[in-house]
Amino acid sequence: MSPITLNLIAITIFSLVMSSLLGPLLHLSPAVPAILAFGILGIATVDTLSWQGQAGTLLIDWIAGFSAEHRDRVLHHEAGHFLVAHLLEIPVTGYTLSAWQSFRRGQPGQGGVSFSLAELETELQSGRLSSQLIDRYCTVWMAGAAAETLIYGQAEGGADDREKIRLLWFQLQRSASEGTLKQRWAALQAKHLLETHAASYQALVDMMRQGGSVENCQVAIEAHRSGSDELVPLNPISLNPVSLSPNPLKKSDD
């Protein structure tokens, strides 16, 4: 069951409880809770079957958007993806910070950073995917949660990013435990880059908070850039170039 569906069920239960408690005080008909529950679950069903969950995503994101901390977490999470992608020379093509922004741009999901897949597609067309490219993408995927952890002490987001690595490892026919180790390695790499380029990261956060363009964000990063962009040797899981059939990295948004 998807997180969006679980959230909608939670909202339904909360609505039922509140309407039951407040019903006698507000002189509401006993039928109101049932109608409310039927309506919410009906909309959730149509949304899942016809709109791929987009309406539910917008609703949940709208409710969460009332929390300043949630908005700030999303900002810092996506800035982590953006900075590390830029440092590892994976071109950023755009970003959104909410489901509504994504919806307006015709993109699915709750928002995120979009990357160019040109280099990836070139390697896939050759039938082989290099370990270096795998390392770079894994590090970018884990950078959002790494940024949250650095700022808040723990990460609330990043489940979709970990799922991308899990699916990649499945496509590579490697063990799940090895994929978990790769996640940890990539998180350490991302943390190292974020700490090394702390000034660039803060400048990027400020620019993204203002809604700056990708180009302006890149200028902000470069204006404060210092230190090395190399991935540090933290006993990575080495992979020989692998042959692939389907594209395991088709989606690159957070």
BALOBA-1460 file (C-alpha; in Angstrom, 3 decimals):
// residues 254
<rec num="1" residu="m" x="0.000" y="0.000" z="0.000"/>
<rec num="2" residu="s" x="1.447" y="3.368" z="-1.018"/>
<rec num="3" residu="p" x="2.240" y="6.117" z="1.519"/>
<rec num="4" residu="i" x="-0.336" y="8.370" z="-0.174"/>
<rec num="5" residu="t" x="-3.068" y="5.756" z="0.293"/>
<rec num="6" residu="l" x="-2.073" y="5.263" z="3.927"/>
<rec num="7" residu="n" x="-2.199" y="9.007" z="4.498"/>
<rec num="8" residu="l" x="-5.663" y="9.248" z="2.953"/>
<rec num="9" residu="i" x="-6.884" y="6.412" z="5.161"/>
<rec num="10" residu="a" x="-5.430" y="8.235" z="8.182"/>
<rec num="11" residu="i" x="-7.247" y="11.418" z="7.142"/>
<rec num="12" residu="t" x="-10.469" y="9.446" z="6.772"/>
<rec num="13" residu="i" x="-10.130" y="7.924" z="10.237"/>
<rec num="14" residu="f" x="-9.294" y="11.316" z="11.727"/>
<rec num="15" residu="s" x="-12.326" y="12.867" z="10.014"/>
<rec num="16" residu="l" x="-14.579" y="10.108" z="11.327"/>
<rec num="17" residu="v" x="-13.319" y="10.533" z="14.882"/>
<rec num="18" residu="m" x="-13.651" y="14.318" z="14.828"/>
<rec num="19" residu="s" x="-17.108" y="14.269" z="13.272"/>
<rec num="20" residu="s" x="-18.242" y="11.692" z="15.828"/>
<rec num="21" residu="l" x="-16.928" y="13.796" z="18.710"/>
<rec num="22" residu="l" x="-18.165" y="17.135" z="17.422"/>
<rec num="23" residu="g" x="-21.366" y="15.859" z="15.825"/>
<rec num="24" residu="p" x="-23.554" y="16.153" z="18.944"/>
<rec num="25" residu="l" x="-22.178" y="19.629" z="19.703"/>
<rec num="26" residu="l" x="-22.740" y="20.868" z="16.161"/>
<rec num="27" residu="h" x="-26.012" y="18.946" z="15.745"/>
<rec num="28" residu="l" x="-24.660" y="16.982" z="12.801"/>
<rec num="29" residu="s" x="-26.609" y="14.051" z="11.456"/>
<rec num="30" residu="p" x="-25.112" y="10.616" z="12.233"/>
<rec num="31" residu="a" x="-25.028" y="10.075" z="8.474"/>
<rec num="32" residu="v" x="-22.450" y="12.825" z="8.020"/>
<rec num="33" residu="p" x="-19.423" y="10.740" z="9.155"/>
<rec num="34" residu="a" x="-20.430" y="7.892" z="6.850"/>
<rec num="35" residu="i" x="-20.920" y="10.216" z="3.890"/>
<rec num="36" residu="l" x="-17.611" y="11.915" z="4.634"/>
<rec num="37" residu="a" x="-15.740" y="8.612" z="4.829"/>
<rec num="38" residu="f" x="-17.401" y="7.288" z="1.677"/>
<rec num="39" residu="g" x="-16.550" y="10.496" z="-0.174"/>
<rec num="40" residu="i" x="-12.875" y="10.545" z="0.813"/>
<rec num="41" residu="l" x="-12.335" y="6.846" z="0.083"/>
<rec num="42" residu="g" x="-14.259" y="7.152" z="-3.184"/>
<rec num="43" residu="i" x="-12.065" y="10.023" z="-4.311"/>
<rec num="44" residu="a" x="-8.979" y="8.056" z="-3.241"/>
<rec num="45" residu="t" x="-10.083" y="5.077" z="-5.349"/>
<rec num="46" residu="v" x="-10.740" y="7.190" z="-8.447"/>
<rec num="47" residu="d" x="-7.463" y="9.017" z="-7.901"/>
<rec num="48" residu="t" x="-5.508" y="5.762" z="-7.709"/>
<rec num="49" residu="l" x="-7.172" y="4.181" z="-10.735"/>
<rec num="50" residu="s" x="-7.538" y="7.203" z="-13.024"/>
<rec num="51" residu="w" x="-5.071" y="9.885" z="-11.941"/>
<rec num="52" residu="q" x="-2.158" y="7.709" z="-10.760"/>
<rec num="53" residu="g" x="-2.487" y="9.118" z="-7.250"/>
<rec num="54" residu="q" x="-1.764" y="12.715" z="-8.280"/>
<rec num="55" residu="a" x="-4.806" y="14.211" z="-6.517"/>
<rec num="56" residu="g" x="-3.929" y="12.420" z="-3.296"/>
<rec num="57" residu="t" x="-0.359" y="13.622" z="-3.592"/>
<rec num="58" residu="l" x="-1.556" y="17.203" z="-4.015"/>
<rec num="59" residu="l" x="-3.871" y="16.901" z="-1.018"/>
<rec num="60" residu="i" x="-1.248" y="15.438" z="1.296"/>
<rec num="61" residu="d" x="1.345" y="17.952" z="0.133"/>
<rec num="62" residu="w" x="-1.125" y="20.816" z="0.666"/>
<rec num="63" residu="i" x="-1.800" y="19.708" z="4.231"/>
<rec num="64" residu="a" x="1.898" y="19.180" z="4.991"/>
<rec num="65" residu="g" x="2.674" y="22.581" z="3.447"/>
<rec num="66" residu="f" x="1.104" y="24.317" z="6.445"/>
<rec num="67" residu="s" x="4.138" y="23.197" z="8.446"/>
<rec num="68" residu="a" x="7.085" y="25.567" z="8.079"/>
<rec num="69" residu="e" x="9.431" y="22.792" z="9.192"/>
<rec num="70" residu="h" x="8.120" y="20.477" z="6.469"/>
<rec num="71" residu="r" x="8.702" y="23.115" z="3.791"/>
<rec num="72" residu="d" x="12.181" y="23.746" z="5.150"/>
<rec num="73" residu="r" x="12.994" y="20.034" z="5.207"/>
<rec num="74" residu="v" x="11.910" y="19.648" z="1.592"/>
<rec num="75" residu="l" x="14.051" y="22.641" z="0.621"/>
<rec num="76" residu="h" x="17.173" y="21.307" z="2.347"/>
<rec num="77" residu="h" x="16.545" y="17.786" z="1.027"/>
<rec num="78" residu="e" x="16.275" y="18.893" z="-2.591"/>
<rec num="79" residu="a" x="19.214" y="21.281" z="-2.233"/>
<rec num="80" residu="g" x="21.299" y="18.285" z="-1.176"/>
<rec num="81" residu="h" x="20.385" y="16.448" z="-4.383"/>
<rec num="82" residu="f" x="21.030" y="19.566" z="-6.469"/>
<rec num="83" residu="l" x="24.454" y="20.371" z="-4.994"/>
<rec num="84" residu="v" x="25.849" y="16.846" z="-5.157"/>
<rec num="85" residu="a" x="24.566" y="16.345" z="-8.711"/>
<rec num="86" residu="h" x="26.266" y="19.589" z="-9.731"/>
<rec num="87" residu="l" x="29.529" y="18.617" z="-8.028"/>
<rec num="88" residu="l" x="29.522" y="15.180" z="-9.671"/>
<rec num="89" residu="e" x="28.792" y="16.729" z="-13.074"/>
<rec num="90" residu="i" x="25.334" y="15.257" z="-13.510"/>
<rec num="91" residu="p" x="23.492" y="18.144" z="-15.220"/>
<rec num="92" residu="v" x="20.459" y="19.453" z="-13.327"/>
<rec num="93" residu="t" x="17.608" y="20.366" z="-15.667"/>
<rec num="94" residu="g" x="15.069" y="21.614" z="-13.142"/>
<rec num="95" residu="y" x="13.649" y="21.365" z="-9.647"/>
<rec num="96" residu="t" x="10.356" y="21.711" z="-7.788"/>
<rec num="97" residu="l" x="9.699" y="21.978" z="-4.063"/>
<rec num="98" residu="s" x="6.069" y="20.880" z="-3.886"/>
<rec num="99" residu="a" x="3.557" y="18.586" z="-5.542"/>
<rec num="100" residu="w" x="1.704" y="21.625" z="-6.883"/>
<rec num="101" residu="q" x="4.817" y="22.930" z="-8.646"/>
<rec num="102" residu="s" x="5.372" y="19.469" z="-10.129"/>
<rec num="103" residu="f" x="1.735" y="19.261" z="-11.251"/>
<rec num="104" residu="r" x="1.935" y="22.650" z="-12.990"/>
<rec num="105" residu="r" x="5.007" y="21.466" z="-14.894"/>
<rec num="106" residu="g" x="3.401" y="18.181" z="-15.866"/>
<rec num="107" residu="q" x="5.625" y="16.096" z="-13.609"/>
<rec num="108" residu="p" x="4.484" y="13.300" z="-11.271"/>
<rec num="109" residu="g" x="5.283" y="13.081" z="-7.581"/>
<rec num="110" residu="q" x="5.749" y="15.536" z="-4.741"/>
<rec num="111" residu="g" x="8.578" y="17.526" z="-6.229"/>
<rec num="112" residu="g" x="12.280" y="16.986" z="-6.683"/>
<rec num="113" residu="v" x="15.386" y="17.646" z="-8.748"/>
<rec num="114" residu="s" x="15.459" y="16.540" z="-12.395"/>
<rec num="115" residu="f" x="18.679" y="15.384" z="-14.050"/>
<rec num="116" residu="s" x="19.866" y="14.980" z="-17.605"/>
<rec num="117" residu="l" x="20.095" y="11.326" z="-18.625"/>
<rec num="118" residu="a" x="22.304" y="11.878" z="-21.686"/>
<rec num="119" residu="e" x="25.429" y="10.252" z="-20.216"/>
<rec num="120" residu="l" x="23.412" y="7.429" z="-18.744"/>
<rec num="121" residu="e" x="21.592" y="6.740" z="-21.999"/>
<rec num="122" residu="t" x="24.898" y="6.665" z="-23.873"/>
<rec num="123" residu="e" x="26.217" y="3.923" z="-21.601"/>
<rec num="124" residu="l" x="22.935" y="2.011" z="-21.728"/>
<rec num="125" residu="q" x="22.969" y="2.097" z="-25.526"/>
<rec num="126" residu="s" x="26.367" y="0.441" z="-25.414"/>
<rec num="127" residu="g" x="24.841" y="-2.296" z="-23.252"/>
<rec num="128" residu="r" x="27.144" y="-1.686" z="-20.293"/>
<rec num="129" residu="l" x="26.876" y="0.503" z="-17.196"/>
<rec num="130" residu="s" x="30.110" y="1.583" z="-15.522"/>
<rec num="131" residu="s" x="30.678" y="1.325" z="-11.781"/>
<rec num="132" residu="q" x="31.755" y="4.982" z="-11.736"/>
<rec num="133" residu="l" x="28.397" y="6.134" z="-13.079"/>
<rec num="134" residu="i" x="26.571" y="3.883" z="-10.619"/>
<rec num="135" residu="d" x="28.567" y="5.439" z="-7.769"/>
<rec num="136" residu="r" x="27.752" y="8.965" z="-8.912"/>
<rec num="137" residu="y" x="24.019" y="8.362" z="-9.237"/>
<rec num="138" residu="c" x="23.799" y="6.488" z="-5.931"/>
<rec num="139" residu="t" x="25.586" y="9.356" z="-4.191"/>
<rec num="140" residu="v" x="23.186" y="11.895" z="-5.699"/>
<rec num="141" residu="w" x="20.163" y="9.814" z="-4.679"/>
<rec num="142" residu="m" x="21.349" y="9.589" z="-1.066"/>
<rec num="143" residu="a" x="22.311" y="13.274" z="-0.878"/>
<rec num="144" residu="g" x="18.815" y="14.443" z="0.042"/>
<rec num="145" residu="a" x="18.607" y="12.304" z="3.169"/>
<rec num="146" residu="a" x="22.235" y="13.123" z="3.990"/>
<rec num="147" residu="a" x="21.444" y="16.843" z="3.869"/>
<rec num="148" residu="e" x="18.397" y="16.395" z="6.111"/>
<rec num="149" residu="t" x="20.469" y="14.424" z="8.608"/>
<rec num="150" residu="l" x="23.159" y="17.096" z="8.718"/>
<rec num="151" residu="i" x="20.622" y="19.874" z="9.341"/>
<rec num="152" residu="y" x="18.011" y="18.152" z="11.516"/>
<rec num="153" residu="g" x="19.834" y="15.152" z="12.979"/>
<rec num="154" residu="q" x="17.645" y="12.677" z="11.119"/>
<rec num="155" residu="a" x="15.941" y="12.327" z="7.744"/>
<rec num="156" residu="e" x="12.203" y="12.027" z="7.185"/>
<rec num="157" residu="g" x="12.439" y="11.875" z="3.393"/>
<rec num="158" residu="g" x="14.485" y="9.668" z="1.107"/>
<rec num="159" residu="a" x="12.344" y="6.518" z="0.881"/>
<rec num="160" residu="d" x="11.917" y="6.970" z="-2.876"/>
<rec num="161" residu="d" x="15.651" y="7.510" z="-3.266"/>
<rec num="162" residu="r" x="16.483" y="4.298" z="-1.398"/>
<rec num="163" residu="e" x="13.921" y="2.492" z="-3.525"/>
<rec num="164" residu="k" x="15.756" y="3.598" z="-6.687"/>
<rec num="165" residu="i" x="18.959" y="2.003" z="-5.436"/>
<rec num="166" residu="r" x="17.062" y="-1.130" z="-4.408"/>
<rec num="167" residu="l" x="15.529" y="-1.415" z="-7.879"/>
<rec num="168" residu="l" x="18.895" y="-0.789" z="-9.495"/>
<rec num="169" residu="w" x="20.465" y="-3.575" z="-7.469"/>
<rec num="170" residu="f" x="17.605" y="-5.868" z="-8.436"/>
<rec num="171" residu="q" x="18.213" y="-5.097" z="-12.110"/>
<rec num="172" residu="l" x="21.927" y="-5.737" z="-11.624"/>
<rec num="173" residu="q" x="21.033" y="-9.085" z="-10.017"/>
<rec num="174" residu="r" x="23.060" y="-8.257" z="-6.925"/>
<rec num="175" residu="s" x="22.046" y="-9.135" z="-3.379"/>
<rec num="176" residu="a" x="19.748" y="-6.844" z="-1.385"/>
<rec num="177" residu="s" x="22.257" y="-6.742" z="1.490"/>
<rec num="178" residu="e" x="24.903" y="-5.456" z="-0.899"/>
<rec num="179" residu="g" x="22.484" y="-2.774" z="-2.048"/>
<rec num="180" residu="t" x="21.981" y="-1.702" z="1.572"/>
<rec num="181" residu="l" x="25.738" y="-1.390" z="2.004"/>
<rec num="182" residu="k" x="25.851" y="0.689" z="-1.165"/>
<rec num="183" residu="q" x="23.231" y="3.033" z="0.271"/>
<rec num="184" residu="r" x="25.348" y="3.560" z="3.383"/>
<rec num="185" residu="w" x="28.484" y="4.126" z="1.327"/>
<rec num="186" residu="a" x="26.703" y="6.627" z="-0.924"/>
<rec num="187" residu="a" x="25.253" y="8.439" z="2.104"/>
<rec num="188" residu="l" x="28.770" y="8.857" z="3.529"/>
<rec num="189" residu="q" x="30.022" y="10.162" z="0.188"/>
<rec num="190" residu="a" x="27.159" y="12.651" z="-0.001"/>
<rec num="191" residu="k" x="27.773" y="13.775" z="3.593"/>
<rec num="192" residu="h" x="31.445" y="14.334" z="2.806"/>
<rec num="193" residu="l" x="30.618" y="16.500" z="-0.226"/>
<rec num="194" residu="l" x="27.971" y="18.501" z="1.641"/>
<rec num="195" residu="e" x="30.344" y="19.208" z="4.539"/>
<rec num="196" residu="t" x="33.212" y="20.085" z="2.205"/>
<rec num="197" residu="h" x="31.009" y="22.521" z="0.287"/>
<rec num="198" residu="a" x="28.951" y="23.850" z="3.197"/>
<rec num="199" residu="a" x="29.158" y="27.453" z="1.964"/>
<rec num="200" residu="s" x="27.941" y="26.468" z="-1.504"/>
<rec num="201" residu="y" x="25.155" y="24.427" z="0.034"/>
<rec num="202" residu="q" x="23.877" y="27.333" z="2.131"/>
<rec num="203" residu="a" x="24.062" y="29.689" z="-0.846"/>
<rec num="204" residu="l" x="22.097" y="27.164" z="-2.897"/>
<rec num="205" residu="v" x="19.442" y="26.797" z="-0.182"/>
<rec num="206" residu="d" x="19.013" y="30.583" z="-0.102"/>
<rec num="207" residu="m" x="18.693" y="30.760" z="-3.887"/>
<rec num="208" residu="m" x="16.213" y="27.886" z="-4.079"/>
<rec num="209" residu="r" x="14.178" y="29.462" z="-1.285"/>
<rec num="210" residu="q" x="13.829" y="32.517" z="-3.538"/>
<rec num="211" residu="g" x="12.738" y="30.322" z="-6.443"/>
<rec num="212" residu="g" x="15.889" y="31.011" z="-8.438"/>
<rec num="213" residu="s" x="16.424" y="29.417" z="-11.836"/>
<rec num="214" residu="v" x="18.714" y="26.436" z="-12.298"/>
<rec num="215" residu="e" x="21.301" y="28.768" z="-13.810"/>
<rec num="216" residu="n" x="21.153" y="31.153" z="-10.839"/>
<rec num="217" residu="c" x="21.469" y="28.222" z="-8.463"/>
<rec num="218" residu="q" x="24.558" y="27.026" z="-10.293"/>
<rec num="219" residu="v" x="26.069" y="30.507" z="-10.122"/>
<rec num="220" residu="a" x="25.437" y="30.572" z="-6.363"/>
<rec num="221" residu="i" x="27.208" y="27.225" z="-5.963"/>
<rec num="222" residu="e" x="30.241" y="28.276" z="-7.984"/>
<rec num="223" residu="a" x="30.540" y="31.612" z="-6.170"/>
<rec num="224" residu="h" x="31.161" y="29.780" z="-2.891"/>
<rec num="225" residu="r" x="32.805" y="26.623" z="-4.161"/>
<rec num="226" residu="s" x="35.914" y="25.254" z="-2.463"/>
<rec num="227" residu="g" x="37.523" y="21.916" z="-1.685"/>
<rec num="228" residu="s" x="37.584" y="18.661" z="-3.597"/>
<rec num="229" residu="d" x="34.681" y="17.114" z="-5.478"/>
<rec num="230" residu="e" x="36.220" y="13.653" z="-5.568"/>
<rec num="231" residu="l" x="34.470" y="10.690" z="-3.977"/>
<rec num="232" residu="v" x="36.571" y="9.561" z="-1.033"/>
<rec num="233" residu="p" x="37.786" y="5.929" z="-0.726"/>
<rec num="234" residu="l" x="35.402" y="4.563" z="1.931"/>
<rec num="235" residu="n" x="35.658" y="0.898" z="0.935"/>
<rec num="236" residu="p" x="33.043" y="1.120" z="-1.805"/>
<rec num="237" residu="i" x="31.411" y="-1.973" z="-3.225"/>
<rec num="238" residu="s" x="33.236" y="-2.416" z="-6.493"/>
<rec num="239" residu="l" x="31.259" y="-3.348" z="-9.555"/>
<rec num="240" residu="n" x="32.662" y="-4.426" z="-12.848"/>
<rec num="241" residu="p" x="30.870" y="-2.926" z="-15.845"/>
<rec num="242" residu="v" x="27.576" y="-4.750" z="-16.148"/>
<rec num="243" residu="s" x="25.344" y="-5.600" z="-19.071"/>
<rec num="244" residu="l" x="21.727" y="-4.473" z="-18.838"/>
<rec num="245" residu="s" x="18.544" y="-5.114" z="-20.745"/>
<rec num="246" residu="p" x="15.803" y="-2.816" z="-19.327"/>
<rec num="247" residu="n" x="16.764" y="0.670" z="-18.181"/>
<rec num="248" residu="p" x="16.934" y="0.519" z="-14.351"/>
<rec num="249" residu="l" x="17.560" y="4.244" z="-14.029"/>
<rec num="250" residu="k" x="14.708" y="5.531" z="-16.133"/>
<rec num="251" residu="k" x="13.446" y="7.917" z="-13.481"/>
<rec num="252" residu="s" x="15.944" y="10.300" z="-11.944"/>
<rec num="253" residu="d" x="13.640" y="12.800" z="-10.109"/>
<rec num="254" residu="d" x="13.568" y="12.921" z="-6.129"/>
